[in-house]
């Protein structure tokens, strides 16, 4: 790989000299599109396969890239233990918003799932859980009627079967194309969580990058244990909107994972490579003793 990059550098320099002399005899050696990905934090060019092996964490600065719901499920659950639920629940266009169906179709094609919430039951190091993941590649993980319905059904499934609940949030908030119908999901999911809590069951909420808007203001912030994945932005409205509204400068690091930890919004910050182990330790600590 180093030889390849060095060769490319030399040919690019020669190409530039020929451009200045107007003596272009060949094209420079190009890197195929998608072979390298630029880190948003440190700017490093990372070989895509290296990034995939490292669970989409930058090897230079530890920045956590966005992760698909299916990749997340594979990382957290035991191999072969995941069983999807409620895949038949998909979005419609209740307000006849122009272009909405096309955006939903694009979301399905990019993410490989039917809705922005992917859920089911699985084992985490042998312990059975109900688990759901919001996929930010599907319309930025926004919550419409279908997402709210799937979240609610998963919570009710966990309540019925006396299971601990894990939800990984990654969302821009309520889905604007569904108006008030999407905002109603905030109350619906929260009410279902109250019934889950009344049964004495554990809910672990994991906030990933980003968790904002109506999702952050409802089920994502109601966990018994709140975990922020490293490099996450967590908040309700955007920092620029808040600053323009209150006309004041915001604190350094506002809405970052560290800021939320320091202000009591989350209980811990966990690196992605340690997330499965941490969740298992929490589940083991809170395991219900059915003999009592």
SULTATA-V415509 format. One record per pair of residues at least 4 apart in sequence whose C-alpha atoms are under 6 Angstrom apart, sorted by the first residue. I is the first residue (numbers start at 1). J is the second residue. D is the distance in whole Angstrom. If there is no record, write none. Layout:
i/j/d
I/J/D
I/J/D
This chain:
i/j/d
8/29/6
11/15/6
11/28/6
12/28/6
18/22/6
18/23/5
18/24/5
19/24/6
35/48/6
36/45/6
36/46/5
36/47/5
36/48/5
37/45/6
37/46/5
38/43/6
38/44/6
38/45/5
39/43/5
39/44/5
51/56/5
52/56/5
56/65/5
57/62/6
57/63/6
57/64/5
57/65/6
58/62/5
58/63/5
63/231/6
64/231/6
68/135/6
69/133/6
69/135/5
73/77/6
76/276/5
77/123/6
77/124/5
78/123/6
78/124/6
81/122/5
81/123/6
82/121/6
82/122/4
83/120/5
83/121/5
84/119/6
84/120/4
85/119/6
85/120/5
89/146/6
90/115/6
90/146/5
91/146/5
107/111/6
107/138/4
107/139/6
108/112/5
108/113/5
108/114/5
111/137/6
111/138/6
116/134/6
116/135/5
116/138/5
116/141/5
117/133/6
117/134/5
117/147/6
118/132/6
118/133/5
119/131/6
119/132/4
120/130/6
120/131/6
121/129/6
121/130/4
121/131/6
122/128/6
122/129/6
123/127/5
123/128/4
123/129/6
129/163/6
129/164/5
129/165/6
130/158/6
130/165/5
131/165/6
131/166/5
131/167/6
132/167/5
133/167/6
133/168/5
134/141/6
134/169/5
134/170/5
135/141/5
136/140/4
136/141/4
136/170/6
136/171/6
140/171/6
140/172/6
141/170/6
141/171/4
142/171/5
142/172/6
142/173/5
142/174/5
142/175/5
143/147/5
143/174/5
143/175/5
144/175/5
144/182/4
145/182/5
148/185/5
152/189/5
153/157/6
158/162/6
158/163/5
159/196/5
164/201/6
164/202/5
164/203/6
165/203/5
166/204/5
167/205/5
168/206/5
169/207/5
169/208/6
170/208/5
170/209/6
170/210/5
170/211/5
171/210/6
171/211/5
171/212/6
172/212/5
172/213/6
173/212/5
173/213/4
173/214/5
173/215/5
174/182/6
174/214/5
175/182/6
178/182/5
185/189/6
186/218/5
190/219/6
196/201/6
197/201/6
203/223/5
203/224/5
204/223/5
204/224/6
204/225/5
205/220/6
205/223/5
205/226/5
206/227/5
206/228/6
207/228/5
208/229/5
208/232/5
209/232/4
209/233/5
210/232/6
210/233/5
210/234/6
211/216/6
211/234/5
212/216/5
212/234/6
212/235/5
212/236/5
213/236/4
215/220/6
216/220/5
216/221/6
226/266/5
226/267/5
227/266/6
227/267/6
227/268/5
227/269/6
228/269/5
229/269/6
229/270/5
229/271/6
230/269/6
230/270/6
230/271/5
232/257/5
233/255/6
233/256/5
234/255/5
235/255/6
243/247/5
243/248/6
255/259/6
260/265/5
260/266/6
261/265/6
261/266/5
280/284/6
283/287/6
